[in-house]
Amino acid sequence: MPTKGIVIRPAATADAAHLAVLVDIAAQGLAVRMWQGLAAPGQSPLDFGRARALRETGGFSYRNAFLAEADGAVAGLLVGYPLMGGAVDLSDVPPLVRPMTELEAEVPGHWYVNVLAVYPEFRGRGIGGRLLDHADAVGRAASPVGMAIIVAASNDGARRLYRRHGYGQAGSRPSVPDPALHDPGAWLLLRKPHG
C-alpha cells in the first residue's frame, strides 16, 4: 500500500464541505438522514452538516478533525476526541443513533475515533491506516486508557482495517432499521488499550 505523498493536517474552517461529505461517507448515509430532520427550511442536509463542522465546540467540529491529503488533494478524514464519563441521558437522542450513544458510554476516558473516511477514489493507498496511526498518536497523549471506535457489523473492510491496527470487539448493539438506509446489521464497539 503506497503512502508516499500523504500528509495529515488539522482541519480548518475552509474544510467544512469536505468534513460534511466525508462524515456522511463514513456513516453510510446516516449523517445526511439525521441532518434532513434538523436542517432549517430551505437548508440542505449537507449545508446543515457544513454548519455543524464549523462549530467551535462539540464532537463534530473542525477542531477535532484531521484531513489526509494525497498529493495536495483532500483524500480522507479523521474526527476524534476523548470521551467523558458519567451518565448519559438518552431521552433526547434520536432512535437511529441511540445504540451508538449507548456504546460510547461504555468506554469513558477513551480517545474516540468518531469518523474515519476516505474518498472512494483514494482507497487502497493506505490512507485509512495512516489516519488510524495518527489517531493512535493523538489518543495516547490525550487519553491514557485507550482508543475506541464504533463500526457497522456489515462493514467488513473497516472491521479488517481496525483489527489489523489492534482493535478488538468490546460490545455491540442492534441497529435501528430505517428503510432509507443500508442496514448495518449491528453496531460494534471496538477498543484498543494503550500499552
KENU-149284 format. One line per 4 residues: number of its first residue (from 1); their letters; for each residue x, y, z of N, C-alpha, C, O. Coordinates in Angstrom, 1 decimal, m for minus. Example, Ala and Ser with C-alpha at 12.3 -4.5 7.8 and 13.67 -1.06 7.14 Angstrom:
BEGIN
1> AS> 13.2,m5.7,7.8,12.3,m4.5,7.8,13.2,m3.3,7.8,14.2,m3.3,8.5 ~ 12.8,m2.2,7.1,13.7,m1.1,7.1,12.9,0.0,7.9,13.4,1.1,8.0
***
This chain:
BEGIN
1> MPTK> 0.8,m1.2,0.0,0.0,0.0,0.0,0.9,1.2,0.0,1.5,1.6,1.0 ~ 1.0,2.0,m1.1,1.8,3.1,m1.1,1.2,4.3,m0.3,0.0,4.6,m0.5 ~ 2.0,4.9,0.5,1.5,6.0,1.3,2.4,7.3,1.0,2.3,8.3,1.8 ~ 3.2,7.2,0.0,4.1,8.4,m0.3,3.2,9.5,m0.8,2.2,9.3,m1.5
5> GIVI> 3.6,10.7,m0.4,2.8,11.9,m0.8,1.6,12.2,0.1,0.8,13.0,m0.3 ~ 1.4,11.4,1.2,0.3,11.7,2.1,0.7,12.5,3.2,1.7,12.2,3.9 ~ m0.1,13.6,3.5,0.2,14.5,4.6,m1.1,14.5,5.4,m2.2,14.6,4.9 ~ m1.0,14.5,6.7,m2.1,14.6,7.6,m2.0,15.9,8.4,m0.9,16.3,8.9
9> RPAA> m3.0,16.7,8.3,m3.0,18.1,8.9,m4.3,18.3,9.7,m5.3,17.7,9.4 ~ m4.3,19.3,10.6,m5.5,19.7,11.3,m6.5,20.3,10.3,m6.1,21.0,9.4 ~ m7.8,20.1,10.5,m8.8,20.7,9.6,m8.9,22.2,10.0,m8.5,22.6,11.1 ~ m9.4,22.9,9.0,m9.6,24.3,9.2,m11.1,24.6,8.8,m11.7,23.8,8.2
13> TADA> m11.6,25.8,9.1,m12.9,26.1,8.7,m13.2,26.0,7.2,m14.3,25.7,6.8 ~ m12.2,26.3,6.4,m12.3,26.2,5.0,m12.6,24.8,4.5,m12.9,24.5,3.4 ~ m12.4,23.8,5.4,m12.6,22.4,5.0,m14.0,21.8,5.4,m14.2,20.6,5.2 ~ m14.9,22.7,5.8,m16.2,22.3,6.3,m16.9,21.4,5.3,m17.6,20.5,5.6
17> AHLA> m16.9,21.7,4.0,m17.6,21.0,3.0,m17.0,19.5,2.9,m17.8,18.6,2.8 ~ m15.7,19.4,2.9,m15.1,18.0,3.0,m15.5,17.3,4.2,m15.8,16.1,4.1 ~ m15.6,18.0,5.4,m15.9,17.3,6.6,m17.4,16.7,6.5,m17.6,15.6,6.9 ~ m18.3,17.5,6.0,m19.7,17.1,5.9,m19.8,15.9,5.0,m20.5,14.9,5.3
21> VLVD> m19.2,15.9,3.8,m19.3,14.8,2.8,m18.6,13.6,3.4,m19.2,12.5,3.3 ~ m17.4,13.7,4.0,m16.7,12.5,4.5,m17.4,11.9,5.7,m17.4,10.7,5.9 ~ m18.0,12.7,6.5,m18.8,12.2,7.6,m19.9,11.3,7.1,m20.2,10.2,7.7 ~ m20.6,11.8,6.1,m21.7,11.0,5.6,m21.2,9.8,4.9,m21.9,8.7,5.0
25> IAAQ> m20.0,9.8,4.2,m19.5,8.6,3.7,m19.2,7.6,4.8,m19.5,6.4,4.6 ~ m18.6,8.0,5.9,m18.3,7.1,7.0,m19.5,6.5,7.6,m19.6,5.4,8.0 ~ m20.6,7.3,7.6,m21.8,6.9,8.3,m22.8,6.2,7.3,m23.9,5.8,7.7 ~ m22.3,6.0,6.1,m23.1,5.3,5.1,m24.5,5.9,4.9,m25.5,5.1,4.8
29> GLAV> m24.6,7.2,4.9,m25.8,7.9,4.6,m26.6,8.3,5.9,m27.5,9.1,5.8 ~ m26.2,7.8,7.0,m26.9,8.1,8.3,m26.8,9.6,8.7,m27.7,10.1,9.2 ~ m25.6,10.2,8.4,m25.5,11.6,8.7,m26.5,12.5,8.0,m27.2,13.3,8.6 ~ m26.5,12.3,6.7,m27.5,13.1,5.9,m28.9,12.8,6.3,m29.7,13.7,6.4
33> RMWQ> m29.2,11.6,6.6,m30.5,11.2,7.1,m30.9,12.0,8.4,m32.0,12.5,8.5 ~ m30.0,12.1,9.3,m30.2,12.8,10.5,m30.3,14.3,10.3,m31.1,15.0,10.8 ~ m29.4,14.8,9.4,m29.4,16.2,9.1,m30.7,16.7,8.4,m31.0,17.8,8.5 ~ m31.3,15.8,7.7,m32.6,16.1,7.0,m33.6,16.6,8.0,m34.3,17.6,7.7
37> GLAA> m33.7,15.9,9.1,m34.6,16.3,10.1,m34.2,17.5,11.0,m35.1,18.1,11.7 ~ m33.0,17.9,10.9,m32.5,19.0,11.7,m32.3,20.3,10.9,m32.2,21.4,11.5 ~ m32.2,20.2,9.6,m32.0,21.4,8.7,m33.2,22.3,8.8,m34.3,21.9,8.9 ~ m32.8,23.6,8.7,m33.9,24.7,8.6,m34.6,24.6,7.3,m34.0,24.1,6.3
41> PGQS> m35.8,25.2,7.2,m36.4,25.2,5.9,m35.5,25.9,4.8,m35.0,27.0,5.1 ~ m35.4,25.3,3.7,m34.5,25.8,2.6,m33.1,25.4,2.8,m32.3,25.7,1.9 ~ m32.7,24.8,3.9,m31.3,24.4,4.1,m31.1,22.9,3.7,m31.9,22.1,4.2 ~ m30.2,22.6,2.9,m29.9,21.2,2.5,m29.3,20.5,3.7,m28.7,21.1,4.5
45> PLDF> m29.4,19.2,3.7,m28.7,18.4,4.8,m27.2,18.6,4.8,m26.6,18.8,5.9 ~ m26.6,18.7,3.6,m25.1,19.0,3.6,m24.8,20.4,4.1,m23.7,20.6,4.7 ~ m25.7,21.3,3.8,m25.4,22.7,4.3,m25.5,22.7,5.9,m24.7,23.3,6.5 ~ m26.4,21.9,6.4,m26.5,21.8,7.9,m25.3,21.1,8.4,m24.7,21.5,9.4
49> GRAR> m24.8,20.1,7.7,m23.6,19.4,8.1,m22.4,20.3,8.1,m21.5,20.3,9.0 ~ m22.3,21.1,7.1,m21.2,22.1,7.0,m21.2,23.1,8.2,m20.2,23.4,8.8 ~ m22.4,23.5,8.5,m22.6,24.4,9.6,m22.1,23.8,10.9,m21.5,24.4,11.8 ~ m22.5,22.5,11.1,m22.1,21.8,12.3,m20.5,21.7,12.4,m19.9,21.8,13.4
53> ALRE> m19.9,21.4,11.2,m18.5,21.3,11.2,m17.8,22.6,11.6,m16.7,22.5,12.0 ~ m18.4,23.7,11.3,m17.8,25.0,11.7,m18.0,25.4,13.1,m17.4,26.4,13.6 ~ m18.7,24.6,13.9,m18.8,24.9,15.3,m17.5,24.9,16.0,m16.6,24.1,15.6 ~ m17.3,25.6,17.1,m16.1,25.7,17.8,m16.1,24.6,18.9,m15.0,24.2,19.4
57> TGGF> m17.3,24.1,19.3,m17.4,23.0,20.3,m18.2,21.9,19.7,m18.7,21.9,18.6 ~ m18.2,20.8,20.5,m19.0,19.6,20.1,m18.1,18.6,19.5,m17.0,18.9,19.0 ~ m18.5,17.4,19.4,m17.7,16.3,18.9,m17.4,16.5,17.4,m16.2,16.4,17.0 ~ m18.4,16.8,16.6,m18.3,17.0,15.2,m18.0,18.5,15.0,m18.9,19.3,14.7
61> SYRN> m16.7,18.9,15.1,m16.2,20.2,14.9,m14.9,20.1,14.2,m14.2,19.2,14.4 ~ m14.6,21.1,13.4,m13.4,21.1,12.7,m12.2,21.0,13.6,m11.1,20.6,13.3 ~ m12.4,21.5,14.9,m11.3,21.5,15.9,m10.9,20.1,16.3,m9.8,19.9,16.8 ~ m11.8,19.1,16.1,m11.5,17.7,16.4,m11.1,16.9,15.1,m11.1,15.6,15.2
65> AFLA> m10.9,17.5,14.0,m10.8,16.8,12.8,m9.3,17.0,12.2,m8.7,18.0,12.4 ~ m8.9,15.9,11.5,m7.7,15.9,10.8,m8.0,15.4,9.4,m8.7,14.5,9.2 ~ m7.3,16.0,8.4,m7.5,15.6,7.0,m6.3,15.0,6.5,m5.1,15.4,6.8 ~ m6.4,14.0,5.7,m5.3,13.4,4.9,m5.4,14.0,3.5,m6.4,14.0,2.9
69> EADG> m4.2,14.4,3.1,m4.1,14.9,1.7,m3.2,14.0,1.0,m2.1,13.6,1.5 ~ m3.6,13.7,m0.3,m2.7,12.9,m1.1,m2.3,13.8,m2.3,m3.2,14.2,m3.1 ~ m1.1,14.1,m2.4,m0.6,14.9,m3.5,m1.3,16.2,m3.6,m1.6,16.7,m4.6 ~ m1.7,16.8,m2.4,m2.3,18.1,m2.3,m3.8,18.1,m2.3,m4.4,19.1,m2.1
73> AVAG> m4.4,16.9,m2.6,m5.9,16.9,m2.6,m6.4,16.2,m1.4,m5.8,15.2,m0.9 ~ m7.5,16.7,m0.8,m8.1,16.1,0.4,m8.6,14.7,0.0,m9.3,14.5,m1.0 ~ m8.1,13.7,0.8,m8.4,12.3,0.5,m9.2,11.6,1.6,m9.9,10.7,1.3 ~ m9.0,12.0,2.8,m9.6,11.3,3.9,m9.8,12.2,5.2,m9.3,13.3,5.2
77> LLVG> m10.5,11.7,6.1,m10.9,12.4,7.3,m10.8,11.6,8.6,m11.2,10.4,8.6 ~ m10.3,12.1,9.6,m10.4,11.6,11.0,m11.0,12.6,11.9,m10.5,13.7,11.9 ~ m12.0,12.2,12.7,m12.6,13.0,13.7,m12.5,12.2,15.0,m12.9,11.1,15.0 ~ m11.8,12.8,16.0,m11.7,12.1,17.3,m11.5,13.0,18.4,m11.2,14.2,18.3
81> YPLM> m11.8,12.5,19.6,m11.8,13.3,20.9,m11.9,12.3,22.0,m12.4,11.2,21.9 ~ m11.5,12.8,23.2,m11.7,12.0,24.4,m13.2,11.9,24.8,m13.9,12.9,24.7 ~ m13.6,10.7,25.2,m15.0,10.5,25.7,m15.0,10.8,27.2,m14.2,10.3,28.0 ~ m16.0,11.6,27.6,m16.1,11.9,29.0,m16.9,10.8,29.7,m17.7,10.1,29.0
85> GGAV> m16.8,10.7,31.0,m17.6,9.7,31.7,m18.9,10.3,32.2,m19.2,11.4,31.9 ~ m19.6,9.5,32.9,m20.9,10.0,33.5,m22.1,9.4,32.9,m22.0,8.8,31.8 ~ m23.2,9.6,33.5,m24.5,9.1,33.0,m24.9,9.8,31.7,m24.6,11.0,31.5 ~ m25.5,9.0,30.8,m26.0,9.6,29.5,m27.5,9.6,29.5,m28.1,8.6,29.8
89> DLSD> m28.0,10.8,29.2,m29.5,11.0,29.1,m29.8,10.7,27.6,m29.5,11.4,26.7 ~ m30.6,9.6,27.4,m30.9,9.1,26.1,m32.3,9.7,25.6,m32.7,9.4,24.5 ~ m32.9,10.5,26.5,m34.3,10.9,26.1,m34.3,11.8,24.9,m35.3,11.8,24.2 ~ m33.3,12.6,24.7,m33.2,13.5,23.5,m32.4,12.9,22.4,m32.3,13.6,21.3
93> VPPL> m31.9,11.7,22.5,m31.1,11.1,21.4,m32.0,10.4,20.4,m32.8,9.6,20.8 ~ m31.9,10.8,19.1,m32.8,10.1,18.1,m32.6,8.6,18.1,m31.4,8.2,18.3 ~ m33.6,7.9,17.9,m33.5,6.4,18.0,m32.4,5.8,17.1,m31.8,4.8,17.4 ~ m32.2,6.4,15.9,m31.2,5.8,15.0,m29.8,5.8,15.5,m29.1,4.9,15.2
97> VRPM> m29.5,6.8,16.4,m28.1,6.9,16.9,m28.1,6.5,18.4,m27.0,6.5,18.9 ~ m29.2,6.1,19.0,m29.2,5.7,20.4,m28.2,4.5,20.6,m27.5,4.5,21.6 ~ m28.2,3.5,19.8,m27.3,2.4,20.0,m25.8,2.8,20.1,m25.1,2.3,20.9 ~ m25.5,3.7,19.2,m24.1,4.2,19.2,m23.8,5.0,20.5,m22.7,4.9,21.1
101> TELE> m24.7,5.8,20.9,m24.6,6.6,22.1,m24.4,5.7,23.3,m23.6,6.0,24.2 ~ m25.2,4.6,23.4,m25.0,3.7,24.5,m23.7,3.0,24.5,m23.1,2.9,25.5 ~ m23.2,2.7,23.3,m21.8,2.1,23.2,m20.7,3.1,23.6,m19.8,2.7,24.3 ~ m20.9,4.3,23.2,m19.9,5.3,23.6,m19.8,5.4,25.1,m18.7,5.6,25.7
105> AEVP> m20.9,5.3,25.8,m21.0,5.4,27.3,m20.2,4.3,28.0,m19.9,4.4,29.1 ~ m19.9,3.2,27.2,m19.2,2.1,27.8,m17.7,2.3,27.9,m17.0,1.5,28.5 ~ m17.2,3.3,27.2,m15.8,3.5,27.2,m15.3,4.9,27.6,m14.6,5.6,26.9 ~ m15.8,5.3,28.8,m15.3,6.7,29.2,m13.8,6.7,29.4,m13.2,5.7,29.8
109> GHWY> m13.3,7.9,29.1,m11.8,8.0,29.2,m11.0,7.6,28.0,m9.8,7.9,27.9 ~ m11.7,6.9,27.0,m11.0,6.5,25.8,m11.0,7.7,24.8,m11.8,8.6,24.8 ~ m10.0,7.6,23.9,m10.0,8.6,22.8,m10.8,7.9,21.7,m10.5,6.8,21.2 ~ m11.9,8.6,21.3,m12.9,8.0,20.4,m12.7,8.4,19.0,m12.7,9.6,18.7
113> VNVL> m12.5,7.5,18.1,m12.4,7.7,16.7,m13.8,7.8,16.2,m14.4,6.7,15.9 ~ m14.4,9.0,16.1,m15.8,9.2,15.7,m16.0,9.0,14.3,m17.0,8.5,13.8 ~ m15.0,9.4,13.5,m15.2,9.3,12.0,m13.8,9.0,11.4,m12.8,9.5,11.8 ~ m13.8,8.0,10.5,m12.7,7.7,9.7,m13.2,7.4,8.3,m14.0,6.4,8.1
117> AVYP> m12.9,8.2,7.3,m13.4,8.0,6.0,m12.4,8.4,5.0,m11.5,9.3,5.2 ~ m12.4,7.8,3.8,m11.5,8.1,2.7,m12.4,8.1,1.5,m13.3,7.3,1.3 ~ m12.2,9.2,0.7,m13.0,9.3,m0.6,m12.7,8.0,m1.4,m11.6,7.5,m1.4 ~ m13.7,7.5,m2.1,m13.6,6.2,m2.9,m12.4,6.2,m3.8,m11.7,5.2,m4.0
121> EFRG> m12.1,7.3,m4.5,m11.0,7.4,m5.5,m9.6,7.3,m4.9,m8.7,7.1,m5.6 ~ m9.6,7.4,m3.5,m8.3,7.4,m2.8,m8.1,6.1,m2.0,m7.1,5.9,m1.4 ~ m9.0,5.2,m2.1,m8.9,4.0,m1.3,m7.9,3.0,m1.9,m7.5,3.1,m3.0 ~ m7.4,2.2,m1.0,m6.3,1.2,m1.4,m4.9,1.8,m1.4,m4.0,1.2,m1.9
125> RGIG> m4.7,3.0,m0.9,m3.4,3.6,m0.9,m2.9,3.7,0.6,m1.8,4.4,0.8 ~ m3.5,3.1,1.5,m3.0,3.1,2.9,m3.4,4.4,3.7,m2.9,4.6,4.8 ~ m4.3,5.2,3.2,m4.7,6.4,3.8,m5.4,6.1,5.1,m5.2,6.8,6.1 ~ m6.4,5.2,5.1,m7.1,4.8,6.4,m6.1,4.4,7.5,m6.3,4.8,8.6
129> GRLL> m5.2,3.6,7.1,m4.2,3.2,8.1,m3.3,4.3,8.6,m3.0,4.3,9.8 ~ m3.0,5.2,7.8,m2.2,6.4,8.2,m3.0,7.2,9.2,m2.5,7.8,10.2 ~ m4.3,7.4,8.8,m5.2,8.2,9.7,m5.3,7.5,11.1,m5.4,8.1,12.1 ~ m5.4,6.1,11.1,m5.5,5.4,12.4,m4.2,5.5,13.2,m4.3,5.7,14.4
133> DHAD> m3.1,5.5,12.5,m1.8,5.7,13.2,m1.8,7.1,13.8,m1.3,7.3,14.9 ~ m2.3,8.1,13.1,m2.3,9.5,13.6,m3.3,9.5,14.8,m3.0,10.1,15.9 ~ m4.4,8.8,14.7,m5.4,8.8,15.9,m4.7,8.2,17.1,m4.9,8.7,18.2 ~ m3.9,7.1,16.9,m3.2,6.5,18.0,m2.2,7.4,18.7,m2.1,7.5,19.9
137> AVGR> m1.5,8.2,17.9,m0.5,9.1,18.4,m1.2,10.2,19.2,m0.8,10.5,20.3 ~ m2.3,10.8,18.7,m3.0,11.8,19.4,m3.7,11.2,20.6,m3.7,11.8,21.7 ~ m4.3,10.0,20.5,m5.0,9.4,21.6,m4.1,9.0,22.7,m4.6,9.2,23.9 ~ m2.9,8.6,22.5,m2.0,8.2,23.6,m1.7,9.4,24.4,m1.6,9.3,25.6
141> AASP> m1.6,10.6,23.8,m1.3,11.8,24.5,m2.5,12.3,25.3,m2.3,12.9,26.4 ~ m3.7,12.1,24.7,m4.9,12.8,25.3,m5.7,11.9,26.3,m6.3,12.3,27.2 ~ m5.6,10.5,26.1,m6.4,9.6,26.8,m5.6,8.4,27.2,m5.5,7.5,26.3 ~ m5.0,8.3,28.4,m4.1,7.2,28.7,m4.8,5.8,28.7,m4.1,4.8,28.7
145> VGMA> m6.2,5.8,28.8,m6.9,4.5,28.9,m6.8,3.7,27.6,m6.4,2.5,27.7 ~ m7.0,4.3,26.5,m7.0,3.6,25.2,m7.9,4.2,24.2,m8.3,5.4,24.3 ~ m8.1,3.5,23.1,m8.8,4.0,21.9,m10.1,3.3,21.8,m10.3,2.1,22.3 ~ m11.1,3.9,21.1,m12.4,3.2,20.9,m12.9,3.7,19.6,m12.7,4.8,19.1
149> IIVA> m13.7,2.9,18.9,m14.3,3.2,17.7,m15.6,2.3,17.5,m15.7,1.2,18.1 ~ m16.6,2.8,16.8,m17.8,2.1,16.5,m17.9,1.8,15.0,m17.7,2.8,14.3 ~ m18.2,0.6,14.7,m18.3,0.3,13.2,m19.5,m0.6,13.0,m20.0,m1.3,13.9 ~ m20.1,m0.5,11.8,m21.2,m1.3,11.4,m20.7,m2.8,11.2,m19.6,m3.0,10.6
153> ASND> m21.4,m3.7,11.7,m21.1,m5.1,11.6,m20.9,m5.5,10.1,m20.2,m6.4,9.8 ~ m21.7,m4.9,9.3,m21.7,m5.2,7.8,m20.5,m4.6,7.1,m20.3,m4.9,5.9 ~ m19.7,m3.7,7.7,m18.6,m3.1,7.1,m17.3,m3.9,7.2,m16.5,m3.6,8.1 ~ m17.2,m5.0,6.4,m16.1,m5.9,6.6,m14.8,m5.3,6.4,m13.8,m5.6,7.1
157> GARR> m14.7,m4.4,5.4,m13.4,m3.8,5.1,m12.9,m2.9,6.3,m11.7,m3.0,6.6 ~ m13.8,m2.1,6.9,m13.4,m1.3,8.0,m13.0,m2.2,9.2,m12.1,m1.9,9.9 ~ m13.8,m3.3,9.4,m13.5,m4.1,10.6,m12.1,m4.8,10.4,m11.4,m4.9,11.4 ~ m11.8,m5.2,9.2,m10.4,m5.8,8.9,m9.3,m4.7,9.2,m8.3,m5.1,9.9
161> LYRR> m9.5,m3.5,8.8,m8.6,m2.5,9.0,m8.4,m2.2,10.5,m7.2,m2.2,11.0 ~ m9.4,m2.1,11.2,m9.3,m1.9,12.7,m8.7,m3.1,13.4,m7.9,m2.9,14.3 ~ m9.0,m4.3,13.0,m8.4,m5.5,13.6,m6.9,m5.4,13.3,m6.1,m5.8,14.2 ~ m6.4,m5.1,12.1,m5.0,m5.0,11.8,m4.3,m4.0,12.7,m3.1,m4.1,12.9
165> HGYG> m5.0,m3.0,13.1,m4.5,m1.9,13.9,m4.7,m2.1,15.4,m4.5,m1.2,16.2 ~ m5.0,m3.4,15.8,m5.1,m3.7,17.2,m6.4,m3.5,17.9,m6.4,m3.7,19.2 ~ m7.5,m3.2,17.2,m8.8,m3.1,17.9,m9.5,m4.4,18.0,m9.5,m5.2,17.1 ~ m10.1,m4.6,19.1,m10.9,m5.8,19.3,m12.3,m5.5,19.8,m12.5,m4.4,20.4
169> QAGS> m13.2,m6.4,19.6,m14.6,m6.1,19.9,m14.8,m6.1,21.4,m14.3,m6.9,22.1 ~ m15.6,m5.0,21.9,m15.8,m4.9,23.3,m17.3,m4.8,23.6,m17.7,m4.7,24.8 ~ m18.1,m4.7,22.6,m19.6,m4.6,22.8,m20.3,m4.5,21.5,m19.7,m4.3,20.5 ~ m21.6,m4.6,21.6,m22.5,m4.4,20.4,m23.9,m4.0,20.8,m24.3,m4.3,21.9
173> RPSV> m24.6,m3.5,19.8,m26.0,m3.1,20.0,m26.7,m3.4,18.6,m26.1,m3.1,17.6 ~ m27.9,m3.8,18.6,m28.6,m4.0,17.4,m28.9,m2.6,16.8,m29.1,m1.6,17.5 ~ m28.9,m2.5,15.5,m29.2,m1.3,14.8,m30.7,m1.0,14.8,m31.5,m2.0,15.0 ~ m31.1,0.2,14.6,m32.5,0.6,14.4,m32.7,0.6,12.9,m32.2,1.5,12.3
177> PDPA> m33.6,m0.2,12.4,m33.8,m0.2,11.0,m34.4,1.1,10.5,m35.3,1.7,11.1 ~ m34.0,1.5,9.3,m34.5,2.7,8.6,m34.6,2.3,7.1,m33.5,2.0,6.5 ~ m35.8,2.3,6.5,m35.9,1.9,5.1,m35.0,2.7,4.1,m34.8,2.2,3.0 ~ m34.6,3.9,4.5,m33.9,4.8,3.6,m32.4,4.5,3.7,m31.6,5.1,2.9
181> LHDP> m31.9,3.6,4.6,m30.5,3.4,4.8,m30.1,2.0,4.7,m31.0,1.1,4.8 ~ m28.9,1.8,4.4,m28.3,0.4,4.4,m28.3,m0.1,5.8,m28.0,0.6,6.7 ~ m28.7,m1.3,6.0,m28.8,m1.9,7.3,m27.4,m2.3,7.8,m26.8,m3.2,7.2 ~ m26.9,m1.7,8.9,m25.5,m2.1,9.3,m25.5,m3.4,10.0,m24.4,m3.9,10.4
185> GAWL> m26.7,m4.0,10.3,m26.7,m5.3,11.0,m26.7,m5.1,12.5,m27.6,m5.5,13.1 ~ m25.6,m4.5,12.9,m25.5,m4.2,14.4,m24.3,m3.2,14.4,m23.6,m3.0,13.5 ~ m24.3,m2.5,15.5,m23.1,m1.6,15.8,m22.2,m2.3,16.7,m22.6,m2.8,17.8 ~ m20.9,m2.3,16.3,m19.9,m3.0,17.2,m19.0,m1.9,17.8,m18.5,m1.0,17.1
189> LLRK> m18.8,m2.0,19.1,m17.8,m1.2,19.8,m16.5,m1.9,19.8,m16.4,m3.1,20.2 ~ m15.4,m1.3,19.3,m14.1,m1.8,19.3,m13.2,m1.0,20.1,m13.4,0.3,20.2 ~ m12.3,m1.6,20.8,m11.4,m0.8,21.6,m10.0,m1.3,21.5,m9.7,m2.5,21.1 ~ m9.0,m0.4,21.8,m7.6,m0.8,21.8,m7.0,m0.2,23.0,m6.8,1.1,23.1
193> PHG> m6.6,m1.0,23.9,m5.9,m0.4,25.1,m4.5,0.1,24.8,m3.9,m0.5,23.9 ~ m4.1,1.1,25.5,m2.7,1.6,25.3,m1.9,0.7,26.1,m2.2,0.2,27.2 ~ m0.7,0.4,25.6,0.2,m0.4,26.4,1.2,m1.1,25.6,2.0,m1.9,26.2
***
